[in-house]
Amino acid sequence: MRKPLYVAVKIVLTLLIVLCAAEAAEIKNLSQAVDVAGKQRMFTQRMLKDYAMIGLENPFGNPKKDLQKTMTDFEDHLDALIAFNKDPKTDASLMKVKKMWTPVKAALKETPRKEKAAKMQEDLEALLKQSNEAVGLFAKQTGKESGEIINISGRQRMLSQRMASLYMLKVWGINDPKFKEKMDQAMKLFKTSLERLKASKMNTPEITALLNKAQRSFMFFEIMNRSQSKFIPALIYKKSNDILKNMNTATGLYAAQEK
């Protein structure tokens, strides 16, 4: 009798997990759509970071598990955005994301290999650009400055993962001739965006505190970028996730102001 009971409990728990995931991906308004669409940009770079960490055989943060979760989240969020959206132009953009995601998903399921890393980076950057177009269209749909602030705040999440993924690939020995240019651009955009966010009228004491925390963590990347020394991948991983956590909370707080 124990085995049927165990199977029944397992089925119920699985259904609860699926239902909770569906509820978490539900979008109720445009501000929330901007927030969720913004996460898609971040996911592209987080997947690249995890891919490189697995290739480096560095288990810090359990990148294998994180990659699987991020892939699932990307797909769930994409489906939620498509279901919520009513704008034809935005729909066309989301359909492009969906089409591009299919081969990327298949490649991510394969064992990360150094000789395939450059192609993976190229494909995820293309997916990032298309996802960025989609979030911009959602922000435009809001017709408010707040939509742009949520967009900018959400983009900081992506930049935290982009800075980390670029560095991980460098440590792995992937020769990207545009590494310095990409890193400098990401860091400059993060810094100027942070200054704009700190001047926003939407800021609350809690949001300001989160922006300050993100700024302190960002200082590590500034030091890293100036240094000739190689930094420990685990440290890069942790600092990027610290920024991600704080900026994700701040973005949610910005989005919550718009009902």
VMD Tcl script that draws the C-alpha trace (Angstrom):
set ca {
  {0.00 0.00 0.00}
  {2.92 2.31 0.58}
  {4.00 2.48 -3.05}
  {0.61 3.67 -4.45}
  {0.46 6.28 -1.68}
  {3.99 7.47 -2.51}
  {3.11 7.73 -6.21}
  {-0.09 9.65 -5.43}
  {1.74 12.11 -3.19}
  {4.43 12.59 -5.83}
  {1.80 13.33 -8.50}
  {0.04 15.86 -6.25}
  {3.33 17.62 -5.44}
  {4.26 17.74 -9.12}
  {0.89 19.29 -9.99}
  {1.30 21.86 -7.23}
  {4.73 22.82 -8.55}
  {3.33 23.20 -12.08}
  {0.39 25.28 -10.84}
  {2.66 27.52 -8.77}
  {4.94 28.03 -11.76}
  {1.96 28.96 -13.94}
  {0.71 31.39 -11.32}
  {4.16 32.96 -10.97}
  {4.29 33.57 -14.73}
  {0.81 35.18 -14.85}
  {0.89 38.80 -16.03}
  {-1.83 41.18 -14.89}
  {-0.83 44.57 -16.34}
  {1.58 46.26 -18.75}
  {4.03 47.34 -16.04}
  {4.34 43.74 -14.95}
  {4.76 42.72 -18.59}
  {7.71 45.14 -18.90}
  {9.23 43.58 -15.77}
  {8.76 40.00 -17.02}
  {9.94 40.81 -20.56}
  {12.99 42.48 -19.04}
  {13.86 39.26 -17.23}
  {14.06 37.51 -20.60}
  {17.04 39.68 -21.52}
  {18.72 38.76 -18.26}
  {18.02 35.05 -18.77}
  {19.95 35.01 -22.07}
  {23.10 36.21 -20.32}
  {22.55 34.08 -17.23}
  {22.33 30.99 -19.42}
  {25.62 31.98 -21.09}
  {27.24 32.48 -17.69}
  {26.07 29.05 -16.50}
  {27.18 27.46 -19.78}
  {30.69 28.84 -19.27}
  {30.80 27.80 -15.61}
  {29.83 24.23 -16.57}
  {32.52 24.29 -19.27}
  {35.04 25.46 -16.68}
  {33.91 22.54 -14.49}
  {33.31 25.01 -11.68}
  {30.41 23.83 -9.48}
  {29.99 27.10 -7.53}
  {26.32 28.05 -7.42}
  {25.36 24.74 -9.04}
  {25.37 26.11 -12.63}
  {23.92 22.89 -14.08}
  {20.80 23.17 -11.94}
  {20.62 26.93 -12.47}
  {20.84 26.52 -16.25}
  {17.93 24.07 -16.28}
  {15.80 26.38 -14.12}
  {16.64 29.43 -16.22}
  {15.76 27.62 -19.44}
  {12.39 26.62 -17.96}
  {11.76 30.16 -16.70}
  {12.63 31.66 -20.10}
  {10.12 29.42 -21.84}
  {7.37 29.90 -19.22}
  {7.77 33.68 -19.25}
  {7.73 33.78 -23.05}
  {4.45 31.85 -23.11}
  {3.00 34.19 -20.46}
  {4.01 37.29 -22.44}
  {2.46 35.89 -25.63}
  {-0.77 35.06 -23.78}
  {-0.99 38.52 -22.21}
  {-0.05 40.65 -25.22}
  {-2.72 42.20 -27.49}
  {-0.47 44.39 -29.67}
  {0.27 43.02 -33.20}
  {3.76 44.56 -33.45}
  {4.77 43.19 -30.06}
  {3.31 39.82 -30.99}
  {5.48 39.68 -34.12}
  {8.55 40.44 -32.00}
  {7.67 37.72 -29.47}
  {7.15 35.19 -32.28}
  {10.69 35.93 -33.50}
  {11.97 35.26 -29.97}
  {10.09 31.96 -29.89}
  {11.50 30.89 -33.27}
  {15.07 31.78 -32.24}
  {14.70 30.03 -28.88}
  {14.04 26.54 -30.34}
  {17.58 25.85 -31.70}
  {19.24 27.65 -28.76}
  {17.33 25.46 -26.31}
  {18.47 22.31 -28.12}
  {22.12 23.47 -28.08}
  {21.97 24.33 -24.36}
  {20.88 20.77 -23.59}
  {24.16 19.47 -25.02}
  {27.35 19.23 -22.94}
  {29.12 22.63 -23.04}
  {32.23 22.47 -25.20}
  {34.90 25.08 -25.75}
  {34.72 24.80 -29.53}
  {30.98 25.55 -29.42}
  {31.15 28.42 -26.93}
  {31.65 31.19 -29.52}
  {28.55 30.04 -31.43}
  {26.57 29.84 -28.18}
  {27.61 33.38 -27.30}
  {26.61 34.60 -30.78}
  {23.20 32.89 -30.63}
  {22.39 34.14 -27.12}
  {23.42 37.68 -28.05}
  {21.04 37.53 -31.00}
  {18.31 36.28 -28.65}
  {19.17 39.11 -26.26}
  {18.73 41.72 -28.99}
  {15.38 40.31 -30.04}
  {14.20 40.07 -26.42}
  {15.30 43.66 -25.91}
  {13.12 44.74 -28.84}
  {10.13 43.01 -27.25}
  {10.57 44.64 -23.85}
  {10.94 48.03 -25.54}
  {7.61 47.52 -27.29}
  {5.92 46.60 -24.00}
  {7.41 49.72 -22.38}
  {6.08 51.81 -25.27}
  {2.61 50.30 -24.77}
  {2.45 51.74 -21.25}
  {2.63 55.26 -22.69}
  {4.23 56.42 -19.43}
  {7.68 57.42 -18.24}
  {7.30 54.78 -15.53}
  {7.38 52.11 -18.23}
  {10.81 53.32 -19.31}
  {12.08 53.39 -15.69}
  {10.96 49.78 -15.20}
  {12.65 48.91 -18.51}
  {15.95 50.55 -17.47}
  {15.88 49.00 -14.00}
  {15.18 45.57 -15.51}
  {18.03 46.01 -17.95}
  {20.45 46.36 -15.03}
  {19.69 42.72 -14.19}
  {20.77 41.71 -17.68}
  {23.93 43.82 -17.53}
  {24.99 42.16 -14.27}
  {24.84 38.77 -15.98}
  {26.39 40.07 -19.19}
  {29.46 41.41 -17.39}
  {29.85 38.08 -15.61}
  {29.31 35.91 -18.71}
  {31.85 37.90 -20.72}
  {34.43 37.44 -18.00}
  {33.65 33.71 -17.60}
  {34.23 33.16 -21.32}
  {37.54 34.98 -21.07}
  {38.64 32.82 -18.12}
  {37.57 29.72 -20.12}
  {39.94 30.82 -22.87}
  {37.36 31.83 -25.46}
  {38.97 34.36 -27.77}
  {36.48 37.16 -28.37}
  {38.20 40.02 -30.25}
  {35.45 42.38 -29.09}
  {35.68 41.37 -25.42}
  {37.00 44.72 -24.17}
  {34.55 46.70 -26.30}
  {31.58 44.63 -25.07}
  {32.70 44.82 -21.43}
  {33.30 48.58 -21.60}
  {29.89 49.15 -23.22}
  {28.10 47.02 -20.62}
  {29.82 48.77 -17.72}
  {29.21 52.24 -19.14}
  {25.52 51.50 -19.72}
  {25.15 50.07 -16.21}
  {26.75 53.15 -14.65}
  {24.75 55.75 -16.63}
  {21.52 53.80 -16.11}
  {22.15 53.63 -12.36}
  {22.61 57.41 -12.26}
  {19.28 57.89 -14.05}
  {17.50 55.49 -11.73}
  {18.88 57.23 -8.64}
  {17.36 60.48 -9.91}
  {13.91 58.97 -10.54}
  {10.84 60.43 -8.81}
  {9.55 56.87 -8.43}
  {12.22 56.04 -5.86}
  {11.21 55.07 -2.34}
  {13.65 54.71 0.59}
  {13.66 50.94 -0.04}
  {14.42 51.34 -3.75}
  {17.18 53.87 -3.01}
  {18.78 51.44 -0.56}
  {18.70 48.68 -3.18}
  {20.27 50.96 -5.82}
  {23.04 51.84 -3.38}
  {23.72 48.15 -2.72}
  {23.90 47.49 -6.47}
  {26.31 50.39 -6.84}
  {28.64 48.97 -4.18}
  {28.67 45.57 -5.88}
  {29.29 47.22 -9.26}
  {32.46 48.80 -7.87}
  {33.93 45.29 -7.82}
  {33.46 45.01 -11.61}
  {35.09 48.42 -12.07}
  {38.13 47.22 -10.11}
  {38.12 43.94 -12.02}
  {38.04 45.72 -15.38}
  {41.05 47.87 -14.47}
  {43.10 45.01 -13.08}
  {45.52 42.85 -15.04}
  {44.98 39.97 -12.60}
  {42.56 37.11 -13.18}
  {39.66 37.02 -10.75}
  {38.18 33.85 -9.29}
  {35.09 32.81 -11.33}
  {33.15 32.03 -8.13}
  {33.64 35.62 -6.97}
  {32.42 37.00 -10.30}
  {29.43 34.65 -10.11}
  {28.53 35.80 -6.60}
  {28.90 39.54 -7.23}
  {26.82 39.37 -10.41}
  {24.07 37.55 -8.52}
  {24.19 40.13 -5.71}
  {23.49 42.88 -8.27}
  {20.82 40.73 -9.93}
  {19.02 40.11 -6.63}
  {18.95 43.78 -5.63}
  {17.97 45.06 -9.08}
  {15.28 42.39 -9.46}
  {13.70 43.53 -6.18}
  {13.97 47.20 -7.20}
  {12.38 46.50 -10.60}
  {9.52 44.68 -8.92}
  {8.97 47.63 -6.60}
  {8.91 50.05 -9.53}
  {6.40 47.83 -11.36}
  {4.21 47.50 -8.24}
  {3.61 51.28 -8.23}
  {1.63 50.92 -11.46}
  {-1.66 49.08 -10.92}
}
mol new
graphics top color blue
foreach p $ca { graphics top sphere $p radius 0.5 }
foreach p [lrange $ca 0 end-1] q [lrange $ca 1 end] { graphics top cylinder $p $q radius 0.2 }
display resetview
